[in-house]
Amino acid sequence: QAVSACTPPRSTRDCRGPPRRASRTEPPNRAPRMAKDPTLLSCLVAEFVGTFFLIFTVGMNVELKDTVWGGISIGSVLMVCIYALGGISGGHFNPAVTFALGIVELIGGPVKGLLGRKLFLYWAVQIAGGIAAGFCYRSIFAHGISVGPTAAEFGVPNVGILEIIYTFMLCFVVLNVAVAQENQPNQYFGIAIGGVIFAGAYGAGAVCGGCFNPAVALGLDISHFSHFNPKWSPLYALCQLIGGALAAGVFRFVRSSNFTDAKEEPTESVMFLSEFLGTYMLVLTVGLNVLAKSPAAGYSIASSLMSMIYALSSVSGAHFNPAVTLAVLLSGRAPDMTLKRAAGYVGAQLTAGKLASMTYVFVYSDQSTSSTSLGPGAHYGLVAVGVVEVAFTFLLCFIVLSVAVSTTTNSSNKFGFCIGACVTVGGNAGGPISGGAFNPAVALGLATTG
């Protein structure tokens, strides 16, 4: 079923519940009133409101210099606005997301009614919402926020690659949890999308500021008119649109059955790509958080895992970890997981881990990356490291088998959150001792840098 620009995907549309029944005071022969489709005006108002509160929250957190809760605050406002307004406009609040959806419609995907005037109207109200939010927080603090690298040592390549990658991640998660037919209906779409902001705000945000949204970049920069620098915000917007376009292209490959009438199961090559993508985003988020000395690394890393699990679980099972793949294989609960396929999964995961480490080394090319070296924390030895890594890797794999594999205890909506939470648990409880890898792909990435 195609997704309309003004009508949300089935996941959000189902949140509004069934049509209202006739009340007791109505004549018995009167037909029940059916909910009307949102008008274009209501869609545009919803996009303005959602984008306004997203950028207003960004500005307030940046101005107040909240380095601990700021990313969670911004991701949370995106999440709640998606749940609140997704049933009206689809809850884009981001021109890059709208662009990705438009491309999917253009190439014959499960989106309809967005191309043409509606797409540009969405862009207009999103950017207007961003500018209005910028002037609103400026009225409180009497100055604005400049868009650009967070430090002089970061240049165009450093910030550009991160804006492309994390905007890609954001748009790719949106397409998979809110558009992909295999994942409809669901109730996790909002937290999965908001989780991308949790993932990118701390590690990537320490380098590029973490916009991932042209309305954020342009809204912040234009409202800061006294120091407006036209170099950075248009560059950021271009990188973000590139990320959205890449997301649409990869979505076309990963979800090919959504573009045809045939019901096709994912091929092994698609499964391997799925494992590569999820592991790459996980390991990249680990490395960036470590290098940035993030105060919320455990939650940020867990969120990257959670969001990619929700996006790709219906493609490959979303292991993103050789230890998880081994556990699934040995459990015997997944008949399709053959030794050959498991070997392919592990190869894709390890390759992704190495490539991700090369990416964060490139981003910090003019600085030392020794802080990502693998090894025990201060005052701890190999025994302590072994106990921590075994215990929390066991927990992670056991939870995966329980909530995603077992037919008795599986959870159709909470599985991603539960698995991601294991990283928060282990990262905070055992990270200072062992580094908190719990994943051979992460360990490989860390061990080959620094």
Salt bridges, closest charged atoms under 4 A:
GLU26 OE2 - ARG20 NH2 3.81
GLU26 OE2 - ARG33 NE 3.95
GLU63 OE2 - HIS143 ND1 3.35
GLU182 OE1 - ARG255 NH1 3.47
GLU268 OE2 - ARG341 NE 3.02
